[in-house]
Amino acid sequence: MTDATSISDHWAKGDVYARILDTMKRAGLDPDTVTVEQLAPVDHFHARGFPATVELADALPVSQGDRLVDIGCGLGGPARYLARRFGCEVDGIDITAPFVEAANKLSELVGMQDDVRCVHGDGQKLPFKDATFDGGYTQHVTMNVPDRAAFFAEAFRVLKPGAFFALTEHGLGETGAPHHPVPWSEDGSGAYLMRPADTVAALERAGFAGIEVTDTGAKYVEGYKRAMEMARKGETPVFGVHILLGPQAPQIVQNAARNIEERRTHPVQIICVKPG
């Protein structure tokens, strides 16, 4: 099994869309009238989910009519949110085929198939022409990227001069290896965490400039602990990302918080630009 296949299989197998649709119905949501906002508890499948997407969007210089690339688009929730909020178009790419299939079906479900287009592929070799996009982003994807240099070089290549590039990730902390399982790895396999300073250096080598780093650890711990408290009280909603994390979800969330508190991981948001 190739590393790409094992990473893809870690995130999802089978008919993800059918699983989401079934849970949607059990939560009392009508697929015929469901909205982008109602999908948000599931389709923003990254740390802190929808609130993290909104915060990232607040910091991005997106204009109406822009064309963006979402590298590691998952289920397409962030792409749909940005397209709807800014009146832009988003091309997504993800290594996990069941996610891509679900992303496109969910976009069609909410009538956004012309605004958001997702394809199956690898962020280390993007299927887009040079200087295509006005901006790009990747949310909690790079922890599974073995060749960070190729990943950033490809992002740089497909962006127009002056375009922004943003990423959020769990960086490697200073005190030791993370406890597992975590969202991106069950046992440490397929994980390629880097210290934030090394990520910045890799972005600089790729050609990016104006790099701004924001520590997001405290917000993530707060979010994880809120989820843990809801689970303890039996208040976990029917429709949430736990349906994708599987039976290990409680341990995954607990470890994610513990790793940050013990400085084993260091979550950051990074925004930079391709010089004009």
Secondary structure in CASP SS format (residue, H / E / C, confidence):
PFRMAT SS
TARGET T0000
AUTHOR 0000-0000-0000
METHOD secondary structure of the structure
MODEL  1
M C 1.00
T C 1.00
D H 1.00
A H 1.00
T H 1.00
S H 1.00
I H 1.00
S H 1.00
D H 1.00
H H 1.00
W H 1.00
A C 1.00
K C 1.00
G C 1.00
D C 1.00
V H 1.00
Y H 1.00
A H 1.00
R H 1.00
I H 1.00
L H 1.00
D H 1.00
T H 1.00
M H 1.00
K H 1.00
R H 1.00
A C 1.00
G C 1.00
L C 1.00
D C 1.00
P C 1.00
D C 1.00
T C 1.00
V C 1.00
T C 1.00
V H 1.00
E H 1.00
Q H 1.00
L H 1.00
A H 1.00
P H 1.00
V H 1.00
D H 1.00
H C 1.00
F C 1.00
H C 1.00
A C 1.00
R C 1.00
G H 1.00
F H 1.00
P H 1.00
A H 1.00
T H 1.00
V H 1.00
E H 1.00
L H 1.00
A H 1.00
D H 1.00
A C 1.00
L C 1.00
P C 1.00
V C 1.00
S C 1.00
Q C 1.00
G C 1.00
D C 1.00
R E 1.00
L E 1.00
V E 1.00
D E 1.00
I E 1.00
G C 1.00
C C 1.00
G C 1.00
L C 1.00
G C 1.00
G H 1.00
P H 1.00
A H 1.00
R H 1.00
Y H 1.00
L H 1.00
A H 1.00
R H 1.00
R H 1.00
F H 1.00
G C 1.00
C C 1.00
E E 1.00
V E 1.00
D E 1.00
G E 1.00
I E 1.00
D E 1.00
I C 1.00
T C 1.00
A H 1.00
P H 1.00
F H 1.00
V H 1.00
E H 1.00
A H 1.00
A H 1.00
N H 1.00
K H 1.00
L H 1.00
S H 1.00
E H 1.00
L H 1.00
V C 1.00
G C 1.00
M C 1.00
Q C 1.00
D C 1.00
D C 1.00
V E 1.00
R E 1.00
C E 1.00
V E 1.00
H E 1.00
G C 1.00
D E 1.00
G C 1.00
Q C 1.00
K E 1.00
L C 1.00
P C 1.00
F C 1.00
K C 1.00
D C 1.00
A C 1.00
T C 1.00
F E 1.00
D E 1.00
G E 1.00
G E 1.00
Y E 1.00
T E 1.00
Q E 1.00
H C 1.00
V C 1.00
T H 1.00
M H 1.00
N H 1.00
V C 1.00
P C 1.00
D C 1.00
R H 1.00
A H 1.00
A H 1.00
F H 1.00
F H 1.00
A H 1.00
E H 1.00
A H 1.00
F H 1.00
R H 1.00
V H 1.00
L E 1.00
K E 1.00
P E 1.00
G E 1.00
A E 1.00
F E 1.00
F E 1.00
A E 1.00
L E 1.00
T E 1.00
E E 1.00
H E 1.00
G E 1.00
L E 1.00
G C 1.00
E C 1.00
T C 1.00
G C 1.00
A C 1.00
P C 1.00
H C 1.00
H C 1.00
P C 1.00
V E 1.00
P C 1.00
W C 1.00
S E 1.00
E C 1.00
D C 1.00
G C 1.00
S C 1.00
G C 1.00
A C 1.00
Y C 1.00
L C 1.00
M C 1.00
R C 1.00
P H 1.00
A H 1.00
D H 1.00
T H 1.00
V H 1.00
A H 1.00
A H 1.00
L H 1.00
E H 1.00
R H 1.00
A H 1.00
G C 1.00
F C 1.00
A E 1.00
G E 1.00
I E 1.00
E E 1.00
V E 1.00
T E 1.00
D E 1.00
T C 1.00
G H 1.00
A H 1.00
K H 1.00
Y H 1.00
V H 1.00
E H 1.00
G H 1.00
Y H 1.00
K H 1.00
R H 1.00
A H 1.00
M H 1.00
E H 1.00
M H 1.00
A H 1.00
R H 1.00
K C 1.00
G C 1.00
E C 1.00
T C 1.00
P C 1.00
V C 1.00
F C 1.00
G C 1.00
V C 1.00
H H 1.00
I H 1.00
L H 1.00
L H 1.00
G C 1.00
P C 1.00
Q C 1.00
A H 1.00
P H 1.00
Q H 1.00
I H 1.00
V H 1.00
Q H 1.00
N H 1.00
A H 1.00
A H 1.00
R H 1.00
N H 1.00
I H 1.00
E H 1.00
E C 1.00
R C 1.00
R C 1.00
T E 1.00
H E 1.00
P E 1.00
V E 1.00
Q E 1.00
I E 1.00
I E 1.00
C E 1.00
V E 1.00
K C 1.00
P C 1.00
G C 1.00
END
